[in-house]
């Protein structure tokens, strides 16, 4: 059995038919079919149920496919180890970033990273935290740019900076005259939330629970949910309650129609980190990306900064 044969069966499982799988592997369909049949004969089991469309793996086939992905992943690590040994920063790099970071952080460092490391072919996409964790586990992704700690034993975290949260309220809100938000200030206000699946949603709730411990189990003030911080801010500007925004949002959104208010120190914040699977061997490229991001941050987010209280996402 060869690595090529394993690549063929993984491709069939991915595309659900032999024709598309052969095309993705740059071979003819008869060649791919023959190699898969040869693999099945060698193992003495049927990997695929060909009577179903799209083609599906058998029970034992699913186990073989799971192990095949592990083998292919580990074989790829050998090349990565060689690259690391040469201390070169080059090759493909698959990066995913959560939606509440992407619009504010990517513009700060992406262009500079591309100029500094032209030999790196960087592919970037937005994904939610759970999807990033799953993609790292399945070797569909190299690095995640997320909020931590994740407490995932298979992942390694590289903290970059702490980003404070702020309250954003309409100018007509009872909060608008305040210079800072203290415990109890939010208890009678309406909190506008991000939708389920966004890690910052949980942080929003924790921030408000922390600031009003007596109402820790009461969320009756939640009125609206959206998948966009920008949408929440526009609703706030029309007099609809308040929301919580991250520090970097202040650089990319026009907040003239509302009031951005800091929390009383220690300010609640989120820890932003690079995360990789523990088997990821390209340490030099992780450090290069980390340095590029940290150098692009506003001065107030570099170094230790003001006292803060990290808000987890779990």
N, C-alpha and C positions, 0 to 999 in steps of 0.2 A: 504494500500500500504506500502511495506517495502523497506528498503535500498537494500536488496538483489534483489528485483524485479527491482529496478532502475539499479542496476549493470548489470542485465541480458539484459535489453533493450539497454543499452549503449554498451554492448559487441556485440550484434547483429548488431548495426549500424556500429561498428568498423570493424567487419569481413565480413559483407555482407551475412552471412548465419548462420542458426541455429546450424549446426554441429560444426563449428569452434568456435562459441560463447560458446556453451556448454562445449567444451573441455577446453577453456580458463578459464571457471568458475568452472571447476572440478565437473560438474554434467552431468547427461545423457541428451540427446537431448529431450526426452519426458518430463522430469522434467522442463527443461528450457522453452519449448514450452507451457506447461500447465500454468506456472507462468506468461508468457507474455500475454497469452490469458486471464488469470484471471485479469491482470492489465488493459487490454483493456476493458473488461466487466465492471470493477469497474469504469473506467473513462467514458465509453460510447462512445469511439472513437476508430478508427483503428490507431495504431501507425505506422504499417508497411504495405507497399504494397507488398504482397507475390507473386503477379503475375510477378514481375520483378526479374531478376537475374543479378547481385547480388541484394538481397533484399534492397529496399529503403524505407526511412521514408516518410510518407505522410506529407502534409503541416503542419497539427496540430502536427504530430509526431515529426517533427523537433523542434518545440517549446517546446514540452515535453522533448525531449532529451537535449536541451540546459539547461532547468531548472534542469533536473536530474543531469547533470554534476556539476551544482552549489551546489545542495544539497549534493551530494557525497563528493565534495571538502570540504564543510563546516563541514560535519560530521567527516572527517579526521582531521580537525583542532582541534577538541575536544581532540583527542589523543595527538596531538602535544602540546596543552596547558598543559596537564597533565605532559608530558615529560619535558616541559620547567619549570614547577613548581618544579619538582624534581631536576632541574638544571643539568640534565645528558646530555652528548653528545654521542648519540648513534642512531642506526636505519639507514634506507636508506636515502641517500642524492644524488639527481640528479643535477649534475653540468654541465653547458654548457659554453664553452669558444670560443671566436672568433678566426678564423684561424691566424690572424696576431699577436696574443698573445700566442697561444697554444705552438708552438715549442720552444719558448724562456722562458716562465714563468712556465709552468707545471713542467719541470725537476727541477726547483729550490725548489718547495715546496711540490710536491705530495708525495714523499717518506717519508718526515718528518711528514706530516699530517697523513699518514696511520699508522706510528709507534706510534705517540702520541695518536691517537684515534682509537684503534683497534676495538672498538664496533660500529664504523661507517662504513657502507657498501657504499662506494662512487662509483657512476657511472658517468663517465666523457665522454663527446662527444664534437666535434667541430661543431659549427653552426654559421651562420651569424647573425648579430644583429637583423634584422627584424624577423628571425625565433625564436630567443631566446625570444623576446618580446611576440610573439604569443604563444609560448609554456608556458611561465609564466602565461599568461592570461587564458590558458586552463588547468592549473594545470598538465601539462605534464613535468614540470621542477620545481625544487626548487630554484636554484640560478643560476644567469648568471654572467660571468666574462667578462665585456665588457668595451668599451670606453664611457664615459659620458661627459656632461649631455645629457640625452635622452629626457627630458621634457615630460615624460609619467606620467599622474596623477595617474594611477593605480599602479605604481611601486615606490619602495623606494630604494634610492641609498646610498651606503656606500663607499665613495672615499678611495682608498688605497694609490696611489702615482701618481706623474706626471712623464711622461717619455718623455725626449727630442727627437726631430727628428734631423737627420743628412742628409747631402747630400752625396751620394755615386757616385763618378765619376771615369772614367778610368784614368790611369796614363798619358795617352796621351791627355787628355781633357785640355781645356783652364782653367778649374777650379782647376786642380790638384796642381798648385803652390800656391794656396790660403790657408792661415791658418784658415780663417773663411769666411763664406758666408754672404755678406751684401746685402742690397736692390739694385736691378738692376743687380746683378751678373748673374742671371739665364735667362735673357730676350732672349738671342740668343741661348740658349741650348735646346736640345731635352729631354723632360720629359717622362720617361717610367713609366706607370701607372698600378696599380692593376685594375682588371676588375670590372664592375658594381656589386653592392651588397656588396662590402667590404667597411666598414665605413672609413678605412684608405685612400681609394681612394679620398674621398671628402676632407679629411685633406691634402692630397698631393696637391690637386688643390688649396685649401685655402692658404697653405703655400706659394706656388709660386705666387698666386695672391697678397698676402700681400706684398711679397718682391718686387713686381713690379706692383705698383698700376696703372701705366699708361696703362698696358696691362691686366687689370682686366677682360675685356670681350673678350679677344682674347686667344683662346686655340689652335691656329694653329700649335703650336710646339709639340702637343701630337702625337707621332708616333706609339706607341705600347702599348698593354695591356696584362697583365698576371694575373693569380690567385695566383701566388707565388712570395713572395719577393725574394726568392733564385734565381728563374728564371730571374727576373729583374736584379739582381746583376751579374749573369753570362753574360747577354747581355751587361751590362755596361762594364764589363771587356774586352769585345771584341771590345770596342770603340764605342758602341751605346749609345750616350747621357749620361744621369744621372738619378738617381732615389732618392727617399727619404726613409730612413730606420729608425726604432725605436732604441732607445738606447740599449735595451737588445739583439738585433740581433748581436751586436758586440762581445758578449760572446760565440756565438754558430756557427758563420760562419767564414770562412777563407777569410779575405779581403786583402790578400797579393798582389793580381793582380789589386787592385783598390785603391782609396783614399777616406777615410772617413773624411768628413770635417764638423765641427760644424757650427751652425749659430751664428751670432753676437747676444749677449745678448740684450734683453731678448729672450732666445731661444724658438722657437715654440715647444709645447709639447702636449701630449694627457693625459687626466685624465683617469686613470684606476680604475674601481670600481666594487664592488659586487652589484648586483641588485636582488631584490626579489619582489614578489607581496605584496601589502600592507596587505593582509590577512595572510601572512606567519608569524607564531608565534614562530618559533624556534630561538629566538634571541641569545641564548647561542652558537649555532652551527655556526651562522653567525660570531659572534665575534671570535670564535676559529679559523675559516678559515681565517678571516682577519688578525689576529695576526700571524698566521703561514706564510702567504704570505709576510707580511711586514718584518718579521724577516729574511726571506730568500733572500731579495733583496740585491743587491750590496750596499755598504755604500753610494755611491753618489746619490742613489735614495731614501734613507731613510731621513726623516725629511724634512725641507723646501728646502734645496739645493740651486742651483743657480737661479737667476731670470729667470722666464719663462713666456710664454704667451700661455694659454690654447687654443687649436684649437678645435672647436666643430665639430660635424659630421652631423648636420642638416643645 
